[in-house]
Amino acid sequence: MDDDVREELRLLRARAYGPHADIADDAAAVARLRELEDLERQDRVPPPPRSPVTSAAAAAGSRAAVVAPDGESDGDEEEDEDGDDGPRVRPALVGSKRRLWVWAASLAVVAALASAATAASLTLVPVSAAAGAPQVDTLVPAPDAAVPPVFGQRTGAERAYENYYGIAAFTGRSPTDATENRIPCLYLLDADEMGKDDTRAFRGNFVYGGCGAGVFPATVQFVVADGMPDAFIQRFPIGTSMQFVFDGENVGVFSDRG
């Protein structure tokens, strides 16, 4: 109702309900009064609530494109035919409660998959197990070489290998727990200290050892340092990374300097 109509309604109500009421004899005025009062009551009735999606879109006033349920975009803001810029009113993204729930469920599934992928990527970080160093030699068992007493009770699995630039290599199986399980082990000792006496203790400037486990072979690795045999340092200078791997019969020698 505009101001003129409201003023007309006020005057008619004064004629109908005021101290000098005279509208009862004017049928046209009575009909007009009822018409305007009905119109006023309609104005006082609040409009039906809009859907949540429509209300949110109107309140935000965003100029971003609205993605339709079929995956196509309505596009960015468009110009009117007269050249004025401004966002056009777009229909609600979801037109019913059922479609709203389907849309919300699809977002939840996408979020769950993304979270699972992120968790997996954070939980399992790949680690390379190979340094890529080349194999430079292979040690084979020496039948005539004696296994030192330090290895204790013989099991028949002990092996001694050829002297390798002043290093003596030995392999055997050592107990690891109360069940008497034995695993393969590899030891590297100073060859010059071997056979000097019958002591059961290790002697020399270095003792390297390592044991295997299941599919993992017994491995010894170190960096060449002072105190190792001169012949070994001449072949592998100080600072060289070395690795000796026992394959169950022979010992492979790996070096980062070839």
One Martini backbone bead per residue (centre of mass of N, CA, C, O) as a GRO file, in nm:
protein
  258
    1MET     BB    1   0.096   0.036   0.022
    2ASP     BB    2   0.044   0.357  -0.020
    3ASP     BB    3  -0.008   0.668   0.104
    4ASP     BB    4  -0.290   0.722  -0.026
    5VAL     BB    5  -0.426   0.464   0.070
    6ARG     BB    6  -0.381   0.505   0.372
    7GLU     BB    7  -0.544   0.771   0.391
    8GLU     BB    8  -0.812   0.652   0.297
    9LEU     BB    9  -0.836   0.447   0.529
   10ARG     BB   10  -0.840   0.652   0.760
   11LEU     BB   11  -1.104   0.801   0.675
   12LEU     BB   12  -1.294   0.557   0.674
   13ARG     BB   13  -1.250   0.483   0.976
   14ALA     BB   14  -1.363   0.753   1.087
   15ARG     BB   15  -1.652   0.701   0.967
   16ALA     BB   16  -1.691   0.418   1.120
   17TYR     BB   17  -1.535   0.473   1.433
   18GLY     BB   18  -1.607   0.744   1.499
   19PRO     BB   19  -1.799   0.992   1.658
   20HIS     BB   20  -1.902   1.065   1.337
   21ALA     BB   21  -2.051   0.835   1.212
   22ASP     BB   22  -2.160   0.775   0.837
   23ILE     BB   23  -2.112   0.490   0.664
   24ALA     BB   24  -2.379   0.317   0.672
   25ASP     BB   25  -2.522   0.489   0.417
   26ASP     BB   26  -2.245   0.400   0.251
   27ALA     BB   27  -2.186   0.140   0.049
   28ALA     BB   28  -1.923   0.215  -0.103
   29ALA     BB   29  -1.751   0.280   0.151
   30VAL     BB   30  -1.775  -0.001   0.284
   31ALA     BB   31  -1.642  -0.161   0.053
   32ARG     BB   32  -1.375  -0.003   0.055
   33LEU     BB   33  -1.293  -0.066   0.345
   34ARG     BB   34  -1.271  -0.375   0.313
   35GLU     BB   35  -1.061  -0.375   0.088
   36LEU     BB   36  -0.834  -0.222   0.248
   37GLU     BB   37  -0.819  -0.414   0.491
   38ASP     BB   38  -0.735  -0.665   0.331
   39LEU     BB   39  -0.475  -0.539   0.216
   40GLU     BB   40  -0.339  -0.489   0.492
   41ARG     BB   41  -0.332  -0.784   0.589
   42GLN     BB   42  -0.147  -0.884   0.359
   43ASP     BB   43   0.095  -0.699   0.437
   44ARG     BB   44   0.131  -0.835   0.732
   45VAL     BB   45   0.206  -1.090   0.599
   46PRO     BB   46   0.453  -1.293   0.586
   47PRO     BB   47   0.671  -1.428   0.395
   48PRO     BB   48   0.783  -1.699   0.276
   49PRO     BB   49   1.031  -1.897   0.324
   50ARG     BB   50   1.336  -1.944   0.212
   51SER     BB   51   1.571  -2.117   0.101
   52PRO     BB   52   1.885  -2.161   0.217
   53VAL     BB   53   2.035  -2.126  -0.053
   54THR     BB   54   1.897  -1.864  -0.149
   55SER     BB   55   1.963  -1.689   0.099
   56ALA     BB   56   2.272  -1.717   0.090
   57ALA     BB   57   2.310  -1.603  -0.197
   58ALA     BB   58   2.178  -1.324  -0.141
   59ALA     BB   59   2.360  -1.236   0.103
   60ALA     BB   60   2.641  -1.257  -0.035
   61GLY     BB   61   2.665  -1.145  -0.337
   62SER     BB   62   2.809  -1.321  -0.528
   63ARG     BB   63   3.020  -1.343  -0.836
   64ALA     BB   64   3.037  -1.626  -0.845
   65ALA     BB   65   3.010  -1.917  -0.975
   66VAL     BB   66   2.748  -2.150  -1.026
   67VAL     BB   67   2.721  -2.487  -0.966
   68ALA     BB   68   2.570  -2.727  -1.110
   69PRO     BB   69   2.467  -3.055  -1.065
   70ASP     BB   70   2.593  -3.136  -1.366
   71GLY     BB   71   2.884  -2.956  -1.357
   72GLU     BB   72   2.798  -2.683  -1.465
   73SER     BB   73   2.856  -2.352  -1.536
   74ASP     BB   74   2.703  -2.029  -1.523
   75GLY     BB   75   2.919  -1.833  -1.463
   76ASP     BB   76   2.994  -1.528  -1.459
   77GLU     BB   77   2.936  -1.227  -1.461
   78GLU     BB   78   2.700  -1.029  -1.636
   79GLU     BB   79   2.585  -0.831  -1.882
   80ASP     BB   80   2.368  -0.619  -1.966
   81GLU     BB   81   2.224  -0.487  -2.243
   82ASP     BB   82   2.290  -0.176  -2.130
   83GLY     BB   83   2.592  -0.237  -1.975
   84ASP     BB   84   2.542  -0.324  -1.698
   85ASP     BB   85   2.677  -0.424  -1.413
   86GLY     BB   86   2.592  -0.748  -1.273
   87PRO     BB   87   2.441  -0.979  -1.100
   88ARG     BB   88   2.250  -1.240  -1.154
   89VAL     BB   89   1.975  -1.411  -1.091
   90ARG     BB   90   1.980  -1.728  -0.949
   91PRO     BB   91   1.905  -2.025  -0.907
   92ALA     BB   92   1.880  -2.265  -0.707
   93LEU     BB   93   2.086  -2.529  -0.652
   94VAL     BB   94   1.859  -2.653  -0.464
   95GLY     BB   95   1.505  -2.749  -0.489
   96SER     BB   96   1.526  -2.973  -0.260
   97LYS     BB   97   1.568  -3.172   0.007
   98ARG     BB   98   1.666  -3.420  -0.141
   99ARG     BB   99   1.889  -3.280  -0.312
  100LEU     BB  100   2.039  -3.163  -0.072
  101TRP     BB  101   2.123  -3.436   0.054
  102VAL     BB  102   2.276  -3.546  -0.192
  103TRP     BB  103   2.480  -3.318  -0.209
  104ALA     BB  104   2.595  -3.345   0.080
  105ALA     BB  105   2.686  -3.643   0.050
  106SER     BB  106   2.888  -3.597  -0.181
  107LEU     BB  107   3.074  -3.411  -0.019
  108ALA     BB  108   3.145  -3.616   0.202
  109VAL     BB  109   3.281  -3.825   0.019
  110VAL     BB  110   3.502  -3.644  -0.094
  111ALA     BB  111   3.627  -3.570   0.182
  112ALA     BB  112   3.697  -3.860   0.268
  113LEU     BB  113   3.885  -3.930   0.032
  114ALA     BB  114   4.084  -3.697   0.076
  115SER     BB  115   4.163  -3.779   0.366
  116ALA     BB  116   4.268  -4.062   0.297
  117ALA     BB  117   4.488  -3.971   0.099
  118THR     BB  118   4.639  -3.790   0.299
  119ALA     BB  119   4.697  -4.002   0.516
  120ALA     BB  120   4.856  -4.195   0.333
  121SER     BB  121   5.080  -3.989   0.252
  122LEU     BB  122   5.172  -3.948   0.560
  123THR     BB  123   5.226  -4.248   0.649
  124LEU     BB  124   5.365  -4.320   0.355
  125VAL     BB  125   5.710  -4.292   0.311
  126PRO     BB  126   5.929  -4.325   0.081
  127VAL     BB  127   6.222  -4.552   0.093
  128SER     BB  128   6.532  -4.603  -0.009
  129ALA     BB  129   6.734  -4.914  -0.005
  130ALA     BB  130   6.926  -4.805  -0.238
  131ALA     BB  131   7.242  -4.657  -0.329
  132GLY     BB  132   7.392  -4.768  -0.607
  133ALA     BB  133   7.632  -4.927  -0.550
  134PRO     BB  134   7.880  -5.105  -0.669
  135GLN     BB  135   8.014  -5.406  -0.744
  136VAL     BB  136   8.369  -5.511  -0.688
  137ASP     BB  137   8.330  -5.790  -0.522
  138THR     BB  138   8.402  -6.147  -0.429
  139LEU     BB  139   8.367  -6.363  -0.160
  140VAL     BB  140   8.508  -6.678  -0.095
  141PRO     BB  141   8.552  -6.960   0.037
  142ALA     BB  142   8.816  -7.091   0.260
  143PRO     BB  143   8.892  -7.408   0.345
  144ASP     BB  144   9.183  -7.346   0.503
  145ALA     BB  145   9.052  -7.151   0.686
  146ALA     BB  146   9.036  -7.033   1.009
  147VAL     BB  147   8.827  -7.022   1.277
  148PRO     BB  148   8.796  -6.836   1.532
  149PRO     BB  149   8.729  -6.872   1.876
  150VAL     BB  150   8.524  -6.634   1.909
  151PHE     BB  151   8.272  -6.813   1.794
  152GLY     BB  152   8.284  -7.070   1.940
  153GLN     BB  153   8.061  -7.290   1.893
  154ARG     BB  154   8.018  -7.528   1.666
  155THR     BB  155   7.777  -7.588   1.372
  156GLY     BB  156   7.891  -7.589   1.053
  157ALA     BB  157   7.834  -7.274   0.938
  158GLU     BB  158   8.111  -7.188   0.925
  159ARG     BB  159   8.313  -6.924   0.761
  160ALA     BB  160   8.599  -6.860   0.565
  161TYR     BB  161   8.786  -6.601   0.406
  162GLU     BB  162   8.961  -6.430   0.214
  163ASN     BB  163   9.199  -6.215   0.209
  164TYR     BB  164   9.106  -5.854   0.215
  165TYR     BB  165   9.321  -5.623   0.238
  166GLY     BB  166   9.346  -5.718   0.562
  167ILE     BB  167   9.067  -5.870   0.567
  168ALA     BB  168   8.863  -6.076   0.776
  169ALA     BB  169   8.610  -6.310   0.692
  170PHE     BB  170   8.305  -6.414   0.872
  171THR     BB  171   8.067  -6.681   0.917
  172GLY     BB  172   7.748  -6.738   1.096
  173ARG     BB  173   7.543  -6.865   1.366
  174SER     BB  174   7.330  -6.688   1.592
  175PRO     BB  175   7.183  -6.644   1.880
  176THR     BB  176   6.870  -6.447   1.982
  177ASP     BB  177   6.710  -6.648   2.178
  178ALA     BB  178   6.547  -6.884   2.387
  179THR     BB  179   6.488  -7.081   2.121
  180GLU     BB  180   6.760  -7.109   1.948
  181ASN     BB  181   6.769  -6.915   1.736
  182ARG     BB  182   6.938  -6.868   1.417
  183ILE     BB  183   7.147  -6.628   1.259
  184PRO     BB  184   7.305  -6.467   1.020
  185CYS     BB  185   7.658  -6.370   1.026
  186LEU     BB  186   7.895  -6.092   0.992
  187TYR     BB  187   8.260  -6.058   0.994
  188LEU     BB  188   8.521  -5.802   1.046
  189LEU     BB  189   8.875  -5.832   1.057
  190ASP     BB  190   9.202  -5.821   1.152
  191ALA     BB  191   9.431  -6.020   1.005
  192ASP     BB  192   9.689  -5.960   1.188
  193GLU     BB  193   9.526  -6.072   1.461
  194MET     BB  194   9.517  -6.351   1.359
  195GLY     BB  195   9.661  -6.624   1.546
  196LYS     BB  196   9.829  -6.513   1.800
  197ASP     BB  197   9.598  -6.644   1.974
  198ASP     BB  198   9.338  -6.803   2.191
  199THR     BB  199   9.156  -6.584   2.223
  200ARG     BB  200   8.805  -6.474   2.269
  201ALA     BB  201   8.887  -6.192   2.178
  202PHE     BB  202   8.891  -5.901   2.033
  203ARG     BB  203   9.123  -5.765   1.795
  204GLY     BB  204   9.224  -5.450   1.711
  205ASN     BB  205   9.105  -5.157   1.529
  206PHE     BB  206   8.864  -5.351   1.428
  207VAL     BB  207   8.497  -5.431   1.438
  208TYR     BB  208   8.268  -5.589   1.222
  209GLY     BB  209   7.900  -5.632   1.233
  210GLY     BB  210   7.622  -5.850   1.100
  211CYS     BB  211   7.273  -5.937   1.077
  212GLY     BB  212   7.009  -6.120   0.990
  213ALA     BB  213   6.644  -6.144   0.863
  214GLY     BB  214   6.537  -6.360   0.682
  215VAL     BB  215   6.536  -6.183   0.384
  216PHE     BB  216   6.762  -6.040   0.533
  217PRO     BB  217   7.081  -5.981   0.507
  218ALA     BB  218   7.392  -5.988   0.601
  219THR     BB  219   7.535  -5.666   0.709
  220VAL     BB  220   7.821  -5.454   0.632
  221GLN     BB  221   7.891  -5.104   0.724
  222PHE     BB  222   8.125  -4.839   0.620
  223VAL     BB  223   8.388  -4.603   0.681
  224VAL     BB  224   8.686  -4.525   0.590
  225ALA     BB  225   8.965  -4.531   0.822
  226ASP     BB  226   9.176  -4.499   1.042
  227GLY     BB  227   9.342  -4.828   1.112
  228MET     BB  228   9.339  -4.960   0.861
  229PRO     BB  229   9.466  -5.129   0.632
  230ASP     BB  230   9.680  -5.027   0.393
  231ALA     BB  231   9.572  -5.193   0.153
  232PHE     BB  232   9.279  -5.092   0.184
  233ILE     BB  233   9.336  -4.783   0.150
  234GLN     BB  234   9.456  -4.806  -0.133
  235ARG     BB  235   9.189  -4.915  -0.255
  236PHE     BB  236   9.022  -4.751  -0.017
  237PRO     BB  237   8.983  -4.459   0.066
  238ILE     BB  238   8.932  -4.232   0.277
  239GLY     BB  239   8.565  -4.210   0.289
  240THR     BB  240   8.467  -4.471   0.196
  241SER     BB  241   8.190  -4.654   0.108
  242MET     BB  242   8.093  -4.967   0.263
  243GLN     BB  243   7.977  -5.308   0.158
  244PHE     BB  244   7.876  -5.623   0.311
  245VAL     BB  245   7.722  -5.921   0.161
  246PHE     BB  246   7.537  -6.204   0.263
  247ASP     BB  247   7.396  -6.486   0.060
  248GLY     BB  248   7.489  -6.780   0.214
  249GLU     BB  249   7.798  -6.799   0.074
  250ASN     BB  250   7.874  -6.521  -0.021
  251VAL     BB  251   8.059  -6.201  -0.054
  252GLY     BB  252   7.968  -5.880  -0.116
  253VAL     BB  253   8.129  -5.591  -0.266
  254PHE     BB  254   8.077  -5.240  -0.188
  255SER     BB  255   8.124  -4.915  -0.365
  256ASP     BB  256   8.112  -4.562  -0.422
  257ARG     BB  257   8.411  -4.580  -0.599
  258GLY     BB  258   8.467  -4.872  -0.739
   0.00000   0.00000   0.00000
